[in-house]
Amino acid sequence: MSSLIQILDRPIAYNPALAKLRAGKVKAGPVAAVFLSQMIYWHNRMGGEWMYKTQADITTETALTRDEQETARKRLVALGVLDEARRGVPATLHYRINVARLEALLLEAATPVATPAPTAKTRTRDIQNSEPSQPGPAHSDQSRMVQSQNVETPQSRSVHSHNLETPQSRSVQSPQQVCGDPANFHTGDYTENTQENKKPSCPDAAQPDEPDSDHDFLSRHPEAVVFSAKKRLWGRQEDLTCAEWIWGRIVRLYELAAEDDGEVVRPKAPNWTVWANEVRLMCHQDGRTHRQICELFGRVNRDPFWCRNVLSPAKLREKWDELVIRLGAPGAGVQDRSLKTLLGADWNTEQGWENVL
């Protein structure tokens, strides 16, 4: 046996059952199963306590990329098997396995699902379902027409036998019949009723868009760390970090105001999905960079007028051109120390968060 094969001869901790975890429309999948297997490995060695692992550590151990890790984390948190929390000073992301939830999902995945027996197809005549309560002239004419159709002749027998051999020919109807007035339908025609027919009777009618499930949304945007599939909003880790930095500067303004006026209350935390989505749109649609966004908001934050009127990424985006004219383009002038630290380091490391918020 060669040395290379001997090096690769090691036990694999991956459990395929973890890939089958499901809660509603959210399914773990193979990538999340690899991430969860590694977290379980460290969970058992940490005694079930909170554990700290950087993205670089997980990449070294599992070869999962940054985007794959973020997608796996999002799905596992949605399933309820992985808890996340920022702990310590400076705050770092820690993980913990929700053992009770994991065991419940594993047992649920192992339980066979009973499938209902298929329903036999039935054929009925429209005439049986359309008898009027009181006979009238129209009903008499209709009855005579049906009676004439039911009289057996050599021609009718041949047509009837042809219909029995090719049942699909009975379902052919003109578009006017399909979408028209049911009173004008021929009562002698056969119709085939099955539970499998779920298409609308008028195929040209516009159908409303169904909201995307979390699983489908994440499959199209694997880099999303915050998202709303219903509202189609999402943001990457860089967008969320930029939004958190903006929020930190706003909170600092309220803290300074509270020193002079004790009645000033710290504002409620924003909707991070909306904020991160707005930052992402500034980058992708407006051509801004995260550096330019932070630099311009830093100028806004120091201006006595604009600091009270620009308190969100959406307002910053709306007033961007006016702010550039009045306060100068981003990149010119002196940056504050926290912004220099943020822009000069990796946002996903401990050093990138020191002296920022």
C-alpha positions as CSV (number, residue, x, y, z in Angstrom):
1,M,0.0,0.0,0.0
2,S,1.4,3.4,-1.0
3,S,2.1,6.1,1.6
4,L,-0.6,8.4,0.1
5,I,-3.3,5.8,0.5
6,Q,-2.2,5.2,4.1
7,I,-2.5,9.0,4.8
8,L,-6.1,9.0,3.4
9,D,-7.0,5.9,5.5
10,R,-8.9,7.6,8.3
11,P,-12.5,7.2,9.7
12,I,-15.2,9.4,8.1
13,A,-17.5,11.1,10.7
14,Y,-20.1,12.0,8.0
15,N,-23.6,10.5,8.7
16,P,-26.0,10.5,5.7
17,A,-28.9,10.6,8.0
18,L,-28.1,14.2,8.9
19,A,-28.6,15.2,5.2
20,K,-32.2,14.0,5.4
21,L,-33.2,16.3,8.3
22,R,-36.3,18.3,7.3
23,A,-38.6,20.8,9.0
24,G,-41.5,22.0,6.8
25,K,-39.9,23.1,3.5
26,V,-36.4,23.4,4.9
27,K,-34.1,20.4,4.2
28,A,-30.5,20.1,5.4
29,G,-28.8,18.5,2.4
30,P,-25.3,17.1,2.1
31,V,-23.3,20.3,2.6
32,A,-25.2,21.2,5.9
33,A,-24.7,17.5,7.0
34,V,-20.9,17.9,6.6
35,F,-21.0,21.1,8.6
36,L,-23.2,19.6,11.3
37,S,-21.1,16.4,11.5
38,Q,-18.0,18.6,12.3
39,M,-20.0,20.6,14.9
40,I,-21.1,17.3,16.6
41,Y,-17.5,16.2,16.7
42,W,-16.5,19.3,18.6
43,H,-19.7,19.3,20.6
44,N,-18.8,15.9,22.1
45,R,-15.3,17.1,23.0
46,M,-16.6,20.4,24.5
47,G,-19.1,18.7,26.8
48,G,-22.1,20.2,25.1
49,E,-20.9,23.8,25.8
50,W,-20.6,26.7,23.5
51,M,-17.7,26.3,21.0
52,Y,-15.8,28.9,19.0
53,K,-14.7,28.0,15.4
54,T,-13.7,30.5,12.8
55,Q,-14.5,30.1,9.1
56,A,-10.9,29.4,8.4
57,D,-10.9,26.6,11.0
58,I,-13.9,24.9,9.4
59,T,-12.5,25.3,5.9
60,T,-9.3,23.5,7.1
61,E,-11.2,20.7,8.7
62,T,-14.0,20.2,6.1
63,A,-12.9,22.0,2.9
64,L,-16.2,23.9,2.9
65,T,-16.0,27.3,1.3
66,R,-17.2,30.5,3.0
67,D,-20.5,30.5,1.0
68,E,-21.1,26.8,1.7
69,Q,-20.6,27.4,5.4
70,E,-23.0,30.3,5.5
71,T,-25.6,28.3,3.6
72,A,-25.2,25.3,5.9
73,R,-25.4,27.5,9.0
74,K,-28.6,29.2,7.8
75,R,-30.3,25.9,7.1
76,L,-29.3,24.3,10.4
77,V,-30.4,27.4,12.4
78,A,-33.8,27.2,10.5
79,L,-34.1,23.5,11.4
80,G,-33.4,24.4,15.0
81,V,-30.5,22.0,15.5
82,L,-27.8,24.7,15.6
83,D,-27.7,27.6,18.0
84,E,-25.6,30.7,17.3
85,A,-24.6,33.6,19.7
86,R,-22.0,36.3,19.8
87,R,-20.1,35.9,23.1
88,G,-17.1,37.6,24.7
89,V,-15.4,40.9,24.1
90,P,-14.9,41.5,21.3
91,A,-18.0,39.5,20.3
92,T,-17.2,36.4,18.4
93,L,-19.6,33.9,16.9
94,H,-20.0,30.7,19.0
95,Y,-22.0,27.5,18.2
96,R,-23.9,24.9,20.2
97,I,-25.8,21.8,19.2
98,N,-29.5,21.6,20.2
99,V,-29.4,17.9,21.1
100,A,-33.1,17.5,21.9
101,R,-34.2,19.1,18.5
102,L,-31.6,17.0,16.6
103,E,-32.8,13.8,18.2
104,A,-36.4,14.6,17.4
105,L,-35.7,15.3,13.7
106,L,-33.6,12.1,13.4
107,L,-36.4,10.0,14.8
108,E,-38.9,11.8,12.5
109,A,-36.7,11.2,9.5
110,A,-36.4,7.5,10.4
111,T,-40.2,7.0,10.7
112,P,-41.8,5.7,7.4
113,V,-44.5,7.9,6.0
114,A,-47.7,6.1,5.0
115,T,-48.7,6.8,1.4
116,P,-52.5,6.9,0.6
117,A,-53.9,4.3,-1.8
118,P,-54.4,5.6,-5.3
119,T,-58.0,6.6,-6.1
120,A,-59.6,4.9,-9.0
121,K,-60.8,7.0,-11.9
122,T,-64.6,7.3,-12.4
123,R,-66.6,8.4,-15.3
124,T,-69.9,10.3,-15.0
125,R,-72.4,11.9,-17.4
126,D,-72.9,15.6,-17.2
127,I,-76.6,15.0,-17.6
128,Q,-76.8,13.4,-14.2
129,N,-75.4,16.5,-12.5
130,S,-77.4,19.1,-14.5
131,E,-81.0,18.1,-14.0
132,P,-83.2,21.2,-13.4
133,S,-85.7,21.0,-10.5
134,Q,-88.6,22.0,-12.7
135,P,-89.1,21.0,-16.4
136,G,-89.5,23.8,-18.9
137,P,-89.5,24.3,-22.6
138,A,-85.7,24.4,-22.7
139,H,-85.6,21.3,-20.7
140,S,-88.0,19.5,-23.0
141,D,-85.9,20.4,-26.0
142,Q,-82.8,19.3,-24.2
143,S,-84.5,16.0,-23.2
144,R,-85.5,15.3,-26.8
145,M,-82.0,16.0,-28.0
146,V,-80.6,13.6,-25.4
147,Q,-83.2,10.9,-26.3
148,S,-82.3,11.3,-30.0
149,Q,-78.6,10.9,-29.1
150,N,-79.4,7.7,-27.0
151,V,-81.3,5.9,-29.8
152,E,-79.0,3.1,-31.1
153,T,-78.4,3.0,-34.8
154,P,-75.7,1.2,-36.7
155,Q,-73.9,4.5,-37.0
156,S,-74.2,5.3,-33.3
157,R,-73.0,1.8,-32.3
158,S,-69.9,2.2,-34.4
159,V,-69.3,5.7,-32.9
160,H,-69.9,4.3,-29.3
161,S,-67.4,1.4,-29.9
162,H,-64.9,3.9,-31.2
163,N,-65.3,6.0,-28.1
164,L,-64.7,3.0,-25.9
165,E,-61.4,2.2,-27.7
166,T,-60.1,5.7,-27.5
167,P,-61.2,7.4,-24.3
168,Q,-58.9,10.4,-24.8
169,S,-60.9,11.6,-27.7
170,R,-63.8,12.4,-25.4
171,S,-61.9,15.1,-23.5
172,V,-61.3,17.2,-26.7
173,Q,-63.4,20.4,-26.4
174,S,-63.3,23.7,-28.1
175,P,-61.8,26.6,-26.1
176,Q,-65.2,28.3,-26.1
177,Q,-66.7,25.3,-24.3
178,V,-63.9,25.1,-21.7
179,C,-64.1,28.8,-20.7
180,G,-67.7,29.5,-21.7
181,D,-71.0,29.3,-20.0
182,P,-71.7,25.9,-18.4
183,A,-75.3,26.1,-19.6
184,N,-74.2,25.9,-23.2
185,F,-72.3,22.6,-22.7
186,H,-73.6,19.5,-24.5
187,T,-75.2,17.3,-21.9
188,G,-74.6,14.1,-23.8
189,D,-70.8,14.4,-23.7
190,Y,-68.7,12.3,-21.3
191,T,-66.4,13.9,-18.8
192,E,-63.6,12.3,-16.9
193,N,-63.2,13.3,-13.2
194,T,-60.0,12.5,-11.5
195,Q,-58.2,13.9,-8.4
196,E,-55.0,14.3,-10.5
197,N,-56.5,17.1,-12.6
198,K,-55.2,20.2,-10.9
199,K,-54.8,22.6,-13.9
200,P,-57.2,25.6,-14.2
201,S,-60.0,25.2,-16.7
202,C,-58.9,28.4,-18.5
203,P,-55.1,27.9,-19.2
204,D,-54.8,31.5,-20.5
205,A,-55.8,33.0,-17.1
206,A,-52.9,34.5,-15.2
207,Q,-52.0,32.7,-12.0
208,P,-50.5,34.6,-9.0
209,D,-46.9,33.9,-8.2
210,E,-46.4,31.6,-5.3
211,P,-43.9,32.7,-2.6
212,D,-40.6,31.0,-2.7
213,S,-39.8,28.5,0.0
214,D,-36.7,29.1,2.2
215,H,-35.0,26.1,0.6
216,D,-35.6,27.3,-3.0
217,F,-34.5,30.8,-2.1
218,L,-31.3,29.7,-0.5
219,S,-30.5,27.4,-3.5
220,R,-30.6,30.5,-5.7
221,H,-28.8,32.8,-3.2
222,P,-26.4,30.5,-1.3
223,E,-24.4,33.5,-0.1
224,A,-27.3,35.0,1.8
225,V,-26.9,35.1,5.6
226,V,-30.1,37.1,6.2
227,F,-33.1,36.8,3.9
228,S,-36.9,36.9,3.6
229,A,-38.1,34.6,0.8
230,K,-41.6,36.0,1.0
231,K,-40.4,39.6,0.4
232,R,-37.4,38.5,-1.8
233,L,-35.0,40.4,0.4
234,W,-31.5,39.2,1.3
235,G,-28.0,40.2,2.1
236,R,-24.5,38.7,2.3
237,Q,-22.2,38.8,5.3
238,E,-20.4,41.9,4.0
239,D,-23.7,43.7,3.6
240,L,-24.9,42.8,7.1
241,T,-21.5,43.8,8.6
242,C,-21.8,47.2,6.9
243,A,-25.4,47.6,8.1
244,E,-24.3,46.8,11.7
245,W,-21.5,49.4,11.5
246,I,-24.0,52.0,10.4
247,W,-26.3,51.0,13.3
248,G,-23.4,51.3,15.7
249,R,-22.8,54.9,14.7
250,I,-26.5,55.7,15.1
251,V,-26.6,54.2,18.6
252,R,-23.5,56.2,19.6
253,L,-25.4,59.4,18.7
254,Y,-28.3,58.5,21.0
255,E,-25.8,57.6,23.8
256,L,-24.2,61.0,23.5
257,A,-27.6,62.7,23.5
258,A,-28.6,60.8,26.6
259,E,-25.7,62.2,28.5
260,D,-27.3,65.7,28.2
261,D,-31.0,64.6,28.2
262,G,-31.8,61.6,30.4
263,E,-35.1,61.0,28.6
264,V,-33.5,60.0,25.3
265,V,-34.1,56.3,24.8
266,R,-32.0,54.0,22.7
267,P,-33.8,53.2,19.4
268,K,-35.2,49.8,18.6
269,A,-32.9,47.5,16.6
270,P,-33.7,47.6,12.9
271,N,-34.8,44.9,10.5
272,W,-31.4,43.5,9.5
273,T,-32.8,41.8,6.4
274,V,-34.1,45.1,5.1
275,W,-30.9,47.0,6.0
276,A,-28.6,44.4,4.5
277,N,-30.7,44.2,1.3
278,E,-30.5,48.0,0.9
279,V,-26.7,47.9,1.3
280,R,-26.5,45.1,-1.3
281,L,-28.6,47.1,-3.7
282,M,-26.3,50.1,-3.3
283,C,-23.4,47.8,-4.3
284,H,-25.0,45.9,-7.1
285,Q,-27.4,48.4,-8.7
286,D,-25.7,51.7,-7.8
287,G,-22.1,50.6,-8.2
288,R,-21.0,51.6,-4.7
289,T,-18.5,49.7,-2.6
290,H,-18.8,48.9,1.1
291,R,-15.8,51.2,1.7
292,Q,-17.6,54.2,0.0
293,I,-20.8,53.5,1.9
294,C,-19.1,53.5,5.3
295,E,-17.0,56.5,4.5
296,L,-20.0,58.6,3.3
297,F,-22.1,57.6,6.3
298,G,-19.1,58.5,8.6
299,R,-19.3,62.1,7.1
300,V,-23.0,62.1,7.6
301,N,-22.6,61.0,11.2
302,R,-20.3,63.9,12.0
303,D,-22.5,66.6,10.3
304,P,-24.8,68.3,12.8
305,F,-27.7,68.5,10.3
306,W,-27.5,65.3,8.3
307,C,-26.8,63.1,11.4
308,R,-30.4,63.7,12.4
309,N,-31.9,63.1,8.9
310,V,-30.0,60.1,7.6
311,L,-30.6,57.2,10.0
312,S,-30.8,54.2,7.7
313,P,-29.1,52.7,4.6
314,A,-32.3,53.5,2.6
315,K,-32.1,57.2,3.4
316,L,-28.4,57.2,2.7
317,R,-29.1,55.7,-0.7
318,E,-31.9,58.2,-1.4
319,K,-29.8,61.2,-0.5
320,W,-26.5,59.9,-1.9
321,D,-25.9,62.4,-4.7
322,E,-26.9,65.4,-2.5
323,L,-24.7,64.2,0.3
324,V,-21.7,63.8,-2.1
325,I,-22.2,67.4,-3.3
326,R,-22.6,68.9,0.2
327,L,-20.1,66.7,2.2
328,G,-17.7,65.7,-0.4
329,A,-17.1,62.4,-2.2
330,P,-16.2,59.3,-0.1
331,G,-12.5,58.7,0.1
332,A,-11.5,62.3,0.7
333,G,-10.6,63.7,4.1
334,V,-9.9,62.1,7.4
335,Q,-11.5,58.9,8.5
336,D,-12.3,58.1,12.1
337,R,-10.4,55.4,13.8
338,S,-13.2,52.8,13.9
339,L,-13.8,53.1,10.1
340,K,-10.0,52.7,9.4
341,T,-10.1,49.6,11.5
342,L,-13.2,48.2,9.8
343,L,-11.9,48.9,6.2
344,G,-8.4,47.7,6.9
345,A,-9.2,44.2,8.2
346,D,-11.2,41.2,7.4
347,W,-14.7,41.6,8.7
348,N,-15.0,38.0,9.6
349,T,-12.0,38.0,12.1
350,E,-11.8,39.3,15.6
351,Q,-9.4,42.0,14.6
352,G,-11.9,43.4,12.1
353,W,-14.3,44.2,15.0
354,E,-12.0,45.7,17.5
355,N,-12.8,49.3,18.3
356,V,-15.6,49.4,15.7
357,L,-18.9,49.2,17.6
